[in-house]
């Protein structure tokens, strides 16, 4: 199974490649990052590492055996025991359960290592796969949101004894 790692400086080339290769794919569901994102990538990556060192964000990459990035799983706006979860998985890795694996793993880290009690995540209504990942990992719908002009649904996960339990049973 691919490995979820904390974002580090050495991930920069692989993350940039991941973002470039999947730019059009991601733009189907979320607003495009724009050309400036790619032009200023080195500075942006360094900035993420500074935010992570401050503890305001926790960034993660899901990598394969060769170090290629298959997905990104981020906890942003970490404060008062909660954070917002964002994630994206490469088109070539979609449909293999990697998003669910990464979300579960980052939820475990949020509870066990980062001391968080609540996560919030948004997904576009036009992205049924992402909505299913949130549902299968224990997130509960909590209202509608606007995602850059696209309708979306907000989800909340209260991190209890295990981040993906229902009625004391682990969700597969």
C-alpha positions in Angstrom: 0.0 0.0 0.0 1.3 3.5 -0.7 2.8 5.4 2.1 1.4 8.6 3.7 4.2 11.0 4.6 4.4 14.4 6.1 5.3 16.9 3.4 9.0 17.7 3.3 11.3 19.8 1.1 12.5 16.8 -0.9 8.9 16.2 -2.1 8.8 19.4 -4.1 9.7 18.0 -7.6 7.2 15.1 -7.2 4.4 17.4 -5.9 5.0 19.8 -8.8 4.9 16.9 -11.3 1.7 15.6 -9.6 0.0 19.0 -9.9 1.0 19.5 -13.5 0.0 16.1 -14.7 -3.4 16.3 -13.0 -4.3 20.0 -13.5 -7.1 19.4 -16.0 -8.4 16.5 -14.0 -8.6 18.4 -10.8 -10.2 21.4 -12.5 -13.3 19.3 -13.3 -14.3 19.6 -9.6 -12.4 22.5 -8.0 -11.2 25.9 -9.3 -7.9 25.7 -11.2 -4.9 26.9 -9.3 -3.8 29.2 -12.1 -0.6 29.6 -13.9 1.0 31.6 -11.1 0.8 28.6 -8.8 3.1 26.7 -11.1 5.4 29.7 -11.9 6.0 30.3 -8.2 5.9 26.7 -7.1 9.2 26.6 -5.3 8.3 29.6 -3.1 4.8 28.2 -2.5 6.2 24.9 -1.4 8.7 26.6 1.0 5.8 28.6 2.4 3.8 25.4 3.1 6.7 24.0 5.0 6.8 27.2 7.1 3.1 27.0 7.9 3.6 23.3 8.8 6.4 24.2 11.1 4.2 26.8 12.9 1.5 24.1 13.4 -1.2 26.0 11.5 -1.4 23.3 8.8 -0.4 19.7 8.4 0.5 18.6 4.8 0.8 15.0 3.6 1.6 13.2 0.4 0.7 9.7 -0.5 3.6 8.2 -2.4 4.2 5.0 -4.4 7.4 2.8 -4.1 9.2 5.1 -6.6 8.4 8.3 -4.6 5.8 9.5 -7.1 3.0 11.4 -5.5 -0.4 9.7 -5.9 -2.3 12.1 -3.6 -2.2 15.0 -1.2 -4.0 15.0 2.1 -3.9 18.3 4.0 -5.2 19.7 7.3 -5.4 23.4 7.1 -6.5 26.2 9.5 -5.6 24.0 12.5 -6.9 25.8 15.6 -8.9 25.0 18.7 -8.9 21.3 18.2 -10.2 21.3 14.6 -9.0 21.7 11.0 -10.3 21.6 7.5 -9.4 18.5 5.4 -8.6 18.8 1.8 -7.4 16.0 -0.5 -6.8 15.2 -4.1 -5.7 11.9 -5.8 -4.1 11.6 -9.2 -6.3 10.6 -12.1 -4.1 7.5 -12.7 -4.7 6.4 -9.1 -8.5 7.1 -8.9 -10.9 4.2 -8.3 -8.3 2.1 -6.3 -9.4 3.1 -2.8 -6.4 5.4 -2.3 -8.5 8.4 -1.4 -10.3 6.5 1.3 -7.0 5.1 2.6 -5.4 8.5 2.7 -8.4 10.1 4.4 -8.6 7.4 7.0 -4.9 7.7 7.7 -4.9 11.5 8.0 -7.9 11.2 10.3 -5.9 8.8 12.5 -3.0 11.2 12.6 -5.3 14.2 13.3 -6.7 12.4 16.4 -3.6 10.5 17.6 -0.7 12.8 16.8 -2.1 16.2 16.3 -4.7 16.1 19.1 -7.6 17.3 16.9 -11.2 16.6 17.8 -13.1 17.7 14.7 -12.5 17.8 11.0 -14.5 19.6 8.3 -14.3 18.8 4.6 -16.1 20.1 1.5 -16.8 18.3 -1.8 -18.4 19.3 -5.0 -21.8 17.8 -5.7 -20.5 17.0 -9.2 -17.8 14.8 -7.6 -19.7 11.7 -6.4 -16.4 9.8 -5.8 -15.2 12.4 -3.3 -18.6 12.6 -1.6 -18.5 8.8 -1.2 -15.0 8.9 0.3 -16.2 11.3 2.9 -19.3 9.2 3.7 -17.3 6.0 3.9 -14.8 7.5 6.3 -17.5 8.6 8.7 -18.0 12.3 7.7 -21.6 13.5 8.1 -23.2 16.1 5.8 -23.5 19.4 7.4 -24.9 21.8 4.8 -24.4 23.2 1.3 -21.4 25.4 0.3 -20.2 27.3 -2.7 -17.0 26.0 -4.1 -15.8 28.6 -6.5 -19.1 28.9 -8.2 -19.9 25.2 -8.0 -22.4 23.7 -5.5 -20.8 21.6 -2.8 -21.6 19.9 0.5 -19.8 20.4 3.8 -19.1 17.4 5.9 -18.0 17.1 9.6 -16.2 14.3 11.4 -16.1 14.3 15.2 -12.9 12.4 16.0 -13.9 9.9 18.7 -12.3 6.6 19.7 -11.8 5.9 16.0 -12.3 8.2 13.1 -14.4 5.9 11.0 -16.7 4.0 13.3 -20.4 3.8 13.2 -22.2 2.3 16.1 -18.9 0.8 17.4 -18.3 -0.9 14.1 -15.4 0.0 11.8 -16.5 1.0 8.3 -14.6 -1.1 5.8 
